[in-house]
């Protein structure tokens, strides 16, 4: 999953409150960690020990849950901010 922010977002970094910005930054960080971990798991290959594969798979599943929670939190904070700005 590639996620790139448009230049308009970067030019207006103060567009959101600190809470919204923090939630978005955390969600993007967790997405990045998930991406790196998935690449690491896929690079283990068939010659790796089953225990290593199991540990990486467990970590990846944990990161998937953490990512889903972070994205959900960021989405909810954005919804509240959007409603408040009407």
C-alpha positions as CSV (number, residue, x, y, z in Angstrom):
1,X,0.0,0.0,0.0
2,X,1.5,3.3,-1.1
3,X,0.2,6.4,0.5
4,X,1.4,9.8,-0.6
5,X,0.1,13.1,0.6
6,X,-0.7,15.7,-2.0
7,X,1.5,18.8,-2.0
8,X,-1.5,20.8,-0.7
9,X,-1.4,18.9,2.5
10,X,2.3,19.5,3.0
11,X,1.8,23.2,2.3
12,X,-0.9,23.5,4.9
13,X,0.5,21.4,7.7
14,X,-1.4,23.5,10.2
15,X,-4.7,22.7,8.5
16,X,-5.6,20.1,11.2
17,X,-5.5,20.3,15.0
18,X,-2.6,18.8,16.8
19,X,-4.7,15.7,17.7
20,X,-5.7,15.1,14.1
21,X,-2.2,15.6,12.9
22,X,-0.8,13.2,15.5
23,X,-3.4,10.5,14.7
24,X,-2.6,10.8,11.0
25,X,1.1,10.7,11.6
26,X,0.8,7.7,13.8
27,X,-1.4,5.9,11.2
28,X,1.1,6.6,8.4
29,X,4.0,5.4,10.6
30,X,2.2,2.1,11.4
31,X,1.4,1.6,7.7
32,X,5.0,2.1,6.9
33,X,6.1,-0.4,9.5
34,X,3.6,-2.9,8.2
35,X,4.9,-2.5,4.7
36,X,8.5,-3.1,5.8
37,X,7.6,-6.1,7.9
38,X,5.7,-7.7,5.0
39,X,8.7,-7.3,2.8
40,X,10.9,-8.9,5.5
41,X,8.6,-11.8,5.8
42,X,8.4,-12.3,2.0
43,X,12.2,-12.3,1.9
44,X,12.7,-15.1,4.4
45,X,12.3,-17.7,1.6
46,X,12.0,-21.5,1.8
47,X,15.3,-22.0,3.5
48,X,14.4,-20.2,6.7
49,X,13.6,-22.0,9.9
50,X,9.9,-22.6,10.6
51,X,10.3,-20.9,13.9
52,X,11.6,-17.7,12.2
53,X,8.7,-17.7,9.7
54,X,6.2,-18.2,12.6
55,X,7.7,-15.3,14.6
56,X,7.6,-13.0,11.6
57,X,4.1,-14.1,10.7
58,X,2.9,-13.4,14.3
59,X,4.6,-10.0,14.2
60,X,2.9,-9.2,10.9
61,X,-0.5,-10.2,12.2
62,X,0.0,-8.0,15.2
63,X,1.0,-5.1,13.0
64,X,-2.1,-5.7,10.8
65,X,-4.3,-5.3,13.9
66,X,-2.3,-2.2,15.1
67,X,-2.6,-0.7,11.6
68,X,-6.3,-1.3,11.4
69,X,-6.8,0.3,14.8
70,X,-4.6,3.3,14.0
71,X,-6.3,3.9,10.7
72,X,-9.7,3.6,12.4
73,X,-8.7,6.1,15.0
74,X,-7.4,8.6,12.4
75,X,-10.6,8.2,10.4
76,X,-12.8,8.8,13.4
77,X,-10.8,11.9,14.4
78,X,-11.0,13.2,10.9
79,X,-14.8,12.7,10.9
80,X,-15.2,14.6,14.1
81,X,-13.0,17.4,12.8
82,X,-15.0,17.6,9.6
83,X,-18.3,17.8,11.4
84,X,-16.9,20.5,13.7
85,X,-15.8,22.6,10.8
86,X,-19.2,22.8,9.2
